[in-house]
Amino acid sequence: MIKGQTAFITGAGSGLGAALARRFVSEGANVALVDLDQQRAHAVADELDSDKVLALGVDVRSSQDLYAAVDATMAKFGQIDTVIPNAGIWDYNRSITRHSGEELSEIFDEIFSINVKGYLLTVEATWRRLIHSRGSIIMTLSNASFYSAGGGPVYTASKFADRGLVMQFAYELAPKVRVNGVAVGGMRTDLRGPKTIGLDSRSFADSLDRWGSSNPFIPLHDISTDPATFTGPYVMLASPKEAGNITGTIIHADGGISARGFRTAAGGDEL
Ligand SMILES: NC(=O)c1ccc[n+]([C@@H]2O[C@H](COP(=O)([O-])OP(=O)(O)OC[C@H]3O[C@@H](n4cnc5c(N)ncnc54)[C@H](O)[C@@H]3O)[C@@H](O)[C@H]2O)c1
């Protein structure tokens, strides 16, 4: 489906981005693994066939870094077919009631500069290559792109903003480039918080432990939280054969949050 493609994946040193890099290589694609933490990107790349991967240290807040990464990707693989803006941080559900205005201002600047400006600049640095390859963009969104309580106000606003970017770029880059999103739910990853409030040393994986292996708040209680199990929609959307007529679409991979009932999350618990 995507054999011979080259994918440019941000945040590929960990969690979902790393799982996507492994999956795309296993499907026969080449992958540029782009991450702020170059060592982690290298560690993931070292597991894979060195001819098929390129690990790059990039801060997605820097247009200059992204341009250099695109040049390096073109030099090694000669094309870019799929771009996956995915690097992000979370706000650990910090409600507006927990911070002063000054703190919120810093949290906003840090989260928006990675989650929103990072996506914007990733697309800016790559769209010309995608016009040439008639490729596609697949943005990692979140349940927090649609619903409350998947984060605090700043994270939620950032992921709603990313949803806006999917729609706007699907319009601006049509008809040559398809632009879609995958709104993923809770995954056991190393997702971090803002440095400005000391949450960069906390890992999201610990937050999921309270549910054990079953989440009562989503209809599909027992879905895996392994990020590898969230990669299927990306492969499908990246394939012109499977998704050539799909743009401006967001696939929800979140255990069915939109199908929750009013009294219980799942109506069929007794079945
Ligand atoms: N983990 C979840 O439950 C969950 C749920 C919904 C959405 N998401 C989204 O999934 C995406 C991936 O997150 P994850 O859960 O795999 O977390 P993760 O922390 O495991 O991976 C994110 C990667 O992004 C990198 N990164 C952070 N800032 C960067 C920057 N400025 N420049 C380049 N790279 C940077 C990190 O170094 C890290 O390797 C994010 O967009 C996140 O919002 C995660």
PDBQT file of the ligand as one rigid body, heavy atoms in Angstrom, charges set to zero:
ROOT
HETATM    1  N1  LIG A 301      -0.289   9.699  24.671  1.00  0.00    +0.000 N 
HETATM    2  C1  LIG A 301      -1.593   9.967  24.536  1.00  0.00    +0.000 C 
HETATM    3  O1  LIG A 301      -2.430   9.435  25.282  1.00  0.00    +0.000 OA
HETATM    4  C2  LIG A 301      -2.071  10.897  23.459  1.00  0.00    +0.000 A 
HETATM    5  C3  LIG A 301      -3.445  11.069  23.298  1.00  0.00    +0.000 A 
HETATM    6  C4  LIG A 301      -3.918  11.908  22.285  1.00  0.00    +0.000 A 
HETATM    7  C5  LIG A 301      -3.011  12.548  21.442  1.00  0.00    +0.000 A 
HETATM    8  N2  LIG A 301      -1.673  12.372  21.634  1.00  0.00    +0.000 N 
HETATM    9  C6  LIG A 301      -0.748  13.069  20.711  1.00  0.00    +0.000 C 
HETATM   10  O2  LIG A 301       0.161  12.132  20.168  1.00  0.00    +0.000 OA
HETATM   11  C7  LIG A 301       1.325  12.838  19.704  1.00  0.00    +0.000 C 
HETATM   12  C8  LIG A 301       2.569  12.054  20.079  1.00  0.00    +0.000 C 
HETATM   13  O3  LIG A 301       2.726  12.039  21.479  1.00  0.00    +0.000 OA
HETATM   14  P1  LIG A 301       3.156  10.734  22.295  1.00  0.00    +0.000 P 
HETATM   15  O4  LIG A 301       2.010  10.406  23.180  1.00  0.00    +0.000 OA
HETATM   16  O5  LIG A 301       3.715   9.703  21.396  1.00  0.00    +0.000 OA
HETATM   17  O6  LIG A 301       4.287  11.383  23.252  1.00  0.00    +0.000 OA
HETATM   18  P2  LIG A 301       5.878  11.106  23.376  1.00  0.00    +0.000 P 
HETATM   19  O7  LIG A 301       6.363  12.095  24.373  1.00  0.00    +0.000 OA
HETATM   20  O8  LIG A 301       6.118   9.666  23.642  1.00  0.00    +0.000 OA
HETATM   21  O9  LIG A 301       6.419  11.496  21.934  1.00  0.00    +0.000 OA
HETATM   22  C9  LIG A 301       6.479  12.844  21.529  1.00  0.00    +0.000 C 
HETATM   23  C10 LIG A 301       7.826  13.130  20.909  1.00  0.00    +0.000 C 
HETATM   24  O10 LIG A 301       7.823  14.502  20.478  1.00  0.00    +0.000 OA
HETATM   25  C11 LIG A 301       9.135  15.011  20.702  1.00  0.00    +0.000 C 
HETATM   26  N3  LIG A 301       9.114  16.481  20.786  1.00  0.00    +0.000 N 
HETATM   27  C12 LIG A 301       8.626  17.241  21.807  1.00  0.00    +0.000 A 
HETATM   28  N4  LIG A 301       8.860  18.537  21.546  1.00  0.00    +0.000 NA
HETATM   29  C13 LIG A 301       9.485  18.604  20.354  1.00  0.00    +0.000 A 
HETATM   30  C14 LIG A 301       9.982  19.663  19.557  1.00  0.00    +0.000 A 
HETATM   31  N5  LIG A 301       9.924  20.939  19.972  1.00  0.00    +0.000 N 
HETATM   32  N6  LIG A 301      10.580  19.358  18.372  1.00  0.00    +0.000 NA
HETATM   33  C15 LIG A 301      10.668  18.081  17.953  1.00  0.00    +0.000 A 
HETATM   34  N7  LIG A 301      10.233  17.027  18.674  1.00  0.00    +0.000 NA
HETATM   35  C16 LIG A 301       9.641  17.293  19.854  1.00  0.00    +0.000 A 
HETATM   36  C17 LIG A 301       9.563  14.389  22.011  1.00  0.00    +0.000 C 
HETATM   37  O11 LIG A 301      10.985  14.440  22.151  1.00  0.00    +0.000 OA
HETATM   38  C18 LIG A 301       9.004  12.982  21.877  1.00  0.00    +0.000 C 
HETATM   39  O12 LIG A 301       9.978  12.093  21.337  1.00  0.00    +0.000 OA
HETATM   40  C19 LIG A 301       1.224  14.250  20.308  1.00  0.00    +0.000 C 
HETATM   41  O13 LIG A 301       0.803  15.146  19.295  1.00  0.00    +0.000 OA
HETATM   42  C20 LIG A 301       0.133  14.115  21.365  1.00  0.00    +0.000 C 
HETATM   43  O14 LIG A 301      -0.548  15.323  21.594  1.00  0.00    +0.000 OA
HETATM   44  C21 LIG A 301      -1.186  11.560  22.612  1.00  0.00    +0.000 A 
ENDROOT
TORSDOF 0
